């Protein structure tokens, strides 16, 4: 019985930013459990590399080039997936960036870039794929938030990132409330620092890294598969009673 709850055979999943890091690990996890996976990636080279990694394992996957800040493109992507497969069961809004700048000196352009990708892009993804799920009366959306949507990170200065991730969490709860009775679940995962290309610059700053680890009860960063496992749970029928939830995977960071 319980094994069947994690079976995604015949289901179609889309992962934005799915070409590497958490996105690729998530695509791998979903594919391993039977899902047909669509990588939606802005960088063609990264997307091709991610697709090749999936296909090398024999998984059914394809690539769509996508800029999540382009709402029309996101809608077109969702329509294309449903036109080809007849359905979309899982959407993972993972695409995101992280930048750092003091709040009082932050250029408008940097603020808008981070918020546009990390919050607006998540909403466009939820809206476009959510519409098809609502039509079908079922579906699971998982947004990648952050512990930065719960706490304010130190020592790096990233008010735009923190605000956007907090917005992702509340967007998740709001849409979950709207769509719960219509068969669509909306949840989020809030990771700690994960060892990826995005966090590498911070990890290479010895003073930053020491503070991060001193503030983390487990004393370590996370790995992409650890977040992918959280997404997998929320995507499957094992989480059939879960909606509007922000699953915090932070090595204990927000305990204190």
N, C-alpha and C positions, 0 to 999 in steps of 0.2 A: 504493500500500500504506500509506504512512505517513499520508496524509490520512485514510484510512478509520479509522485507529486513534483519531482524535479525533471520529468521527461518533457522536453520541448520539441519532440519530433513533429514535423509538419508545420511548425510555427515560423513566422517570418520576423526577424529582428533587424532594427536599424541602429547603428551606433555612430553618432557624430564624433568627429575627431578620432575615428576608429583605427587610424593607421599605425599608431605607436602608443607606448606607455599604458596608462590605465585603459584607454579606448581599445587598444589591440588585445590586451589581456581579457577585457570584457567580451570582445568579439570571440576570442578563443573559448572562453568559458561557455558562452551561449551555444556556439557551434558544437562543442564537445557533448553537449546535452541534447543535440538533435536539431537545433534551429538552423534555418537558412539565414545567412547573415549578409547584410548590406553595410559596407563601410562607406560613410559619408565623410569625405576628407577634403580640406581646401588645398592641400599641397599634393599635386599629382604624384611626385616621386615617393613621398611618404605613404600615400595611399597604395601605390603599386607594390611597395615593399611589404606593407601589411597584408595586402591581398595574396601576395605570393606565399607569405608565411602560413596563411590559412589554407590555401590550396595545397601546399606541400604536405599538410596533414590529412588531405583528402576531404576537407570540409567544403560544403557548397557555399560559395560566397561570391559577391560582386562588388564593384567599386562605383560610387557616384562622386564626382567632384562637386563640392558644396561649400559655399560661404554662408555660414549660419546667420550672418548679419543682413543678408539679402532675403527679406521675407517672401518675395515672389519665388525665389529659387528654392527655398525650403518647401513651399507649397507644391512646387513643380516636382520636387524630389519625392514627396509623399504620394502625390498622384501617380507618378511613374512606378513606384514600388507596388502600389495597389493594382495598377493596370496590369503589371507583369504577373504578380503572384495571386492577385485576387483578394489579398488581405494584408494587414500589418498587425502583428500581435504585441510586439515589444518595441519601444523606442527609448533609447538611452541618450539623453542630452548631456554629452560629455565634453564637447569642444570648449576650450577655455584658454586663457593666457594669464600670466602673472607678471606685473611690473611693480616697481617701487619708486616712490618719490615723496618728499615732504608735502603734506597737505597744503601749506601756505605757498608753495612754489609750483604746484602741479599744473602743467599746461592743460588747457581745455581739451586739446587733442588726445592727451593720454587718458584723461578721465573718460571721455566719450568712447575711446577705443576699448578700454577694459569693460565698461558697462555695456557697450554694444554687443561684444562677443559673449561675455559671461552672464548677462541677464537677458538682454533683448533676444539674443540667439536662442537661449533656452526657452523663452516664451514662444518664439516663432515655431520652434520644434514641437513644443507641447500642443500648440494650436493646430498646426498642420496635420500631424499624425493623430492627434486626439480626435479631430473631426471624423476621420475614417474609423477609428475605434468606436466612437459614439454611434456611428451608423451601423456598425456590426454588433453593438451592445456588449463589447468585451475588449479588454486590452490592458496592458501594463506599461506605464511610463516611469522611468527612473531618471531623475536629475542628479547630476554630480554637483553637490554643493561643497561645503568645506567647514572644518571647525572654525575657519575665519569668519563664518557667518554667525558664530556663537560668541567668540572671543575676539579681542583685538590683538593681533600678533605683535610680538616684540622680539628683536629690536627693529625689524624692517618697518618702513612706513608705507602703508598700502591701503589707504582709506577707500580708494575706488574698488579694489578687489574685495575688501571686507564688506563694503556696502552692497556690492553686487551679489555676493554669496548669501548674505542675509536675505536679500530680495528673492533669491532662488528658493530658499527655504520657505518663505511665506507664500511665494507663488505656488509652490508644491502643495501646501496646505489648502490654499484657496481653491485651486482647481480640483483637488481631491474632494473637497466639500461640494463643489458644483456637480461633479461627475459620478459620485459614489453610487447613486441610485440608478445610474445609466450604464453600469457595468465596467467602468474604466477606473482602474486604480492608479494613483499618482503618488510616488514616494521619492525620497532623496537619500543619498549617501553623503555623509560629511567626513571626509578623510582628514587625517593629520598630514604632516609632511611625508610625501611618498618619494622614494628614490627614482626620479625621472629626469629627463632633460630640463624640465621646467624648474625643478628645485636644485639642480646641480650647482648653479652659480651661488646660491645661498649656502649650500653645504660646503662649498670650497672656501667660504669665509670662516676662518677658525673661530673668531669671536661670536659670530652669529650661531654657528653650529653648536658651540658649547652651551650657549643660552638655551637654544632649542632643546637640547638633550637634558639639561638641568631642569627644564620645565615639563619634561615628559616622564611620567611615572615609570613607564616601561624602559625608558632610556634608549630608544631606538626609533629610526624612521620606519615607515611601512614600505611594502613592496606592491607593485601593481596587481599581482594575483590576489592579494588580500582584499583589495577593494573590489576586484572582479567577482570574488566569491559573495560579497555582500549584494552586489547588483544581481547576480544569478538568483539568489534567494528571493529578492523582491520581484524578479521577473516571472517566477514560476508559481504554480498552484500551491506550493508550500506556504506562500504568503497571501493566500486568498482572503484572509481576514485583515490584512494590513493595507491601510491607505492613509495618506496625509502624514506619514511618519518620516522623520529624518533619522536615519540610522547612523549613529556616530561611531566611526572607526578611527579613534584618535590616540591609541596607545595610552589612554588615560589622561591626555592633556587637559581636557576640560573638567577633570575632577576637582582641581584646585582653583 
